[in-house]
Amino acid sequence: KAIRRHLLGETMVAEGTNGALDLIRAPEDALIFQSMATMDKYDAADEIDAHLSKGHFVVCDRWKQSAVAYGCADGLSAEWLWRVQRLLPQADLNILLDIAPEEAQRRRPVLRDRYEKDREKQAIVAANYATMWTRPTGPGRWVKVDGNGTIEEVGDRIWAQVVDCYRLVAGVQL
């Protein structure tokens, strides 16, 4: 709930100016937000590990890379962001859906949170993701998938990457 309220702009770590009449985000705001999000991931890690130990697949939307892309856009150190997440479960496959900002906006015309509403920040986040995928910083495969087309077309492209990764990891022929 705290993470959602922060994303919706309902809470922030602020500092006052001009006798505390004008509140602005304090430099610590990004650090506290990332700390809450990282604790949430660690809270889920045991359940993820339990599923993985049973041979199940786990799909995470915006796992470690999201923290780095958004945290760096907020001025935090990429090195620190990676370091605090190092004990989280590792992905065998990291997929970046590659789509033009205009198409993304068309698909989601209602902007839900403070990051989506800030187009300049979104451009920085997109550049951070692009940089990560040109210089992978963790284990597993890092692939870009064309996000243009129908849900079925994009789903087929993603599935092809999953099957290919599974072949390599498990050493099986599907």
N, C-alpha and C positions, 0 to 999 in steps of 0.2 A: 504494500500500500504506500509506503514511503517513497519507493522508486517511482511508482506511477504518479503520485502527487507532484514529485519533483519534475518529471517529464512534462506534466500538464502546466507547469509554471505556478502551481499553488503554493509551493514552498521553495525556499532557497536560503543559503547562507548569505546574509547581506551585511553590508556596512553602511553606515549613515554618512551623509555629507550635509553640509549646511545645517548643522544642528539636528541631524537625523531625520530631516524632513524628506530628503531624496534618498531612497534606498537603492543601492546598486549591488550586483553580485560581488561577493567578496572573492578574493583569489582562492580561498579554501573551498569554495562551492564545488568546483569540478572534482577536487580531491575527495570530498565527502561523498559526492554522488558516485564516483567510481568505487569507493570503498564499500558503499552499500551494495552496488551491483556485483562486486567481486565476492562479498560475503554470501549473497544469494546464490551465486554459482557454486561456491564451496558447499553450501547447504544441500544443493542438488547432486553433488559429486558422488556421494555414497550410493544413491539410488541409480545413478548412471553406471557406476562400477558394478553394482549388483546385476544389472541387466547385461552388461558386457561379459561378466564372468559366466553367465548362462548361455553365451553365444548369441544373444539377441543383438539386433542393430539398434543404434540410438541416433536419432537425427536432432541436431541442435541448430536452431535458427539464431545466427549472430552469437557465437560463442566467444572465444578469446579475441578474435579479430575485431569484433564490434567495439569491445572495450578500448582497443588500441586506436582504431579509426576515430571514434568519437572523443576519447580522452585526449589524444594528440590535438584534435581540433579545438579542444578546450584549454590547450596549453600545457598539458601534462607530458612527462617524459615517456617516450615509447619504451625505453629500457626498463623503467620502473613498472610500467603497465604489464609488460611481458613477465618480469620477475615475480610480481605478486600472484600471477596466475600459473606459475610453472608446475605446481603440484596438481592442477586440475587434470581430468582425463584428457588424453591426447586424441586428436582426430586422425583417422586413416585417410580421410578425404575432405579437403576444404574446397568448396565450390563458391565462386563469385559469379552471380548473375550479371552479365554485362548488358546494360540497357542505357539508352540516352536519357538524360535528366528530363527532357520534354515528354518522353514516353512514360517515364515513371510518374510524372505529375498528372498526365492524362489518365493513367490508371488509378491514381489516388488523388482525386480533386479536392477532397476534404483533408486538410492538414491537421493532424491530431495532436501533435506535441510541439514543444518549443524547438526541437531540432528540425522537424519537418517544416515549421513555419519560417525558419531562418535559411533562406536560399543561399546566402553567402557561406554559411556554415556547412550546408549540404554539399556545396562544391568542394570545400576543403575535405570533408569526410570522404567524398567520392575519390578525390586525389589520393587520400591516405590509403584507401582500399586498393586502388590501382598500383600504388607503390609496393604495398605488401605482396601483391601477386606477381610483381616483377622480381622481387627479392624475398622469397619465402623465408620466414623466420622461425619455422617450427617443423616438426616431423610430418610425415604423411604427404599425400599428393596435393598439389595446389593447382586447380584448373579453373579457367574461365569458361563459362557456358553462355552462349548467345541467349539473352532473355527476351528477344523479340519473337513474335509469332503467337500462336494460340497457346492456351494452357497445355493442350495435348502435345504440341510440338516442343515446347520448352520442357515439359515433363519427360518426353522421350529422350531429349538431349541429356538431361540430368541422369535419367536411369542408365543410359549408355555409360556414363562416367562411373556410376555406382557399380555396375556389372564389371567393368574393366578393372576397377580398383579391387573388387572382391576377388577377381581371378588372381591378381598379383599377391594380395595379402594371404589368401587361403590356399593359393596354388591349385585351384580347381578350374575345370572347364564347365561353363554353363551352356 
